[in-house]
Amino acid sequence: MPLYNFHCPECDKDCELLVGASETPVCPSCGGQKMEQMIGRIAPEAKLAAAAKVWRAQASREGHTSNFSTPGRKR
């Protein structure tokens, strides 16, 4: 299932949801079913490296380094 960006006109909030082709998205804030699909933006290449550094640091603090470190992937 792809990840899509949606806007809820009922509570004026934006969110990202995993939605199948035959599913109707529901607003996680208010439960509204009139969600409007938005165009998803891809992070600029320069920001991806900085974001990955933050993700690796957070994963390391939480003890979940297997997704980011070579020794963890070899287990």
C-alpha positions in Angstrom: 0.0 0.0 0.0 1.4 3.4 -0.9 1.7 6.3 1.5 -0.4 9.3 0.5 -0.8 12.9 1.9 -4.4 13.9 2.7 -6.1 17.1 3.9 -9.3 17.0 6.0 -11.6 19.9 5.2 -13.7 19.2 8.3 -10.9 19.7 10.9 -8.4 21.5 8.6 -5.6 19.0 9.4 -3.0 17.3 7.1 -1.8 13.7 7.5 -0.1 10.8 5.8 -2.0 7.6 5.5 -1.3 4.1 4.0 -4.3 3.6 1.8 -5.2 0.7 -0.5 -6.8 1.3 -3.9 -10.3 0.3 -2.7 -10.1 1.9 0.7 -11.7 5.2 1.7 -9.3 7.3 3.9 -10.6 8.4 7.3 -9.2 11.4 9.2 -7.2 10.2 12.2 -8.1 13.5 14.1 -11.9 13.8 13.6 -13.0 10.6 11.8 -14.1 12.6 8.7 -14.4 10.7 5.5 -14.1 13.6 3.0 -10.4 13.5 2.8 -8.7 15.3 -0.1 -5.6 13.7 -1.6 -2.7 16.2 -1.8 0.4 16.0 -4.0 3.2 14.4 -2.0 6.5 16.2 -2.0 9.8 14.5 -2.1 12.6 15.7 0.2 15.4 17.5 -1.7 18.5 15.4 -2.1 20.5 17.7 0.3 18.1 17.1 3.1 18.0 13.3 2.8 21.6 13.0 4.1 20.8 15.2 7.1 17.6 13.3 7.8 19.4 10.0 7.6 21.9 11.2 10.2 19.1 12.2 12.5 17.4 8.8 12.0 20.6 6.9 12.7 21.2 8.8 15.9 17.7 8.2 17.1 17.9 4.5 16.2 21.2 4.2 18.0 19.8 5.8 21.2 16.8 3.4 21.1 19.0 0.4 20.4 17.6 -0.3 16.9 20.8 0.0 14.9 20.3 -3.1 12.8 18.6 -1.1 10.0 21.5 1.3 9.7 24.7 -0.4 10.7 26.6 -3.0 8.7 27.2 -5.4 11.7 23.5 -5.3 12.5 22.5 -6.3 9.0 24.8 -9.3 9.0 23.1 -11.0 12.0 
